Amino acid sequence: MARVLRPGGRFVGCYNAPGHLAEVWAAVGVRPRTDDFNSDNGPDQLAACFAAVRAIPAHGEALWETRESLQTYLDAYREFYGPLTAPHDSYPFIATRRNAVLVAEKSLGL
């Protein structure tokens, strides 16, 4: 990313942290994949190539009001985990979001 940005350019991206939506994955019995680059380790990796890096936490909650809405969300992960089935009770279903917006600025001299 740093290579293609002009001097003074800025990279902005939103990334999940480990434990993102852990309640969902626990409810369906899946251990989510871990990312090599995430909101926890990303700032250190970006700091190797950028002059300034900030991580802006964006934690909160995700809510699915019905089983059908959670099932629609889970269906998007079919290629990663195979078919997943939303729990039949506990609605609205609330899970903890763990995200951050990463902002990395390229030096004017690079």
Summary of the structure (lengths in Angstrom):
residues: 110
radius of gyration: 17.5
end to end distance: 12.8
largest distance: 57.2
contacts: 276
relative contact order: 0.35
helix: 24%
strand: 27%
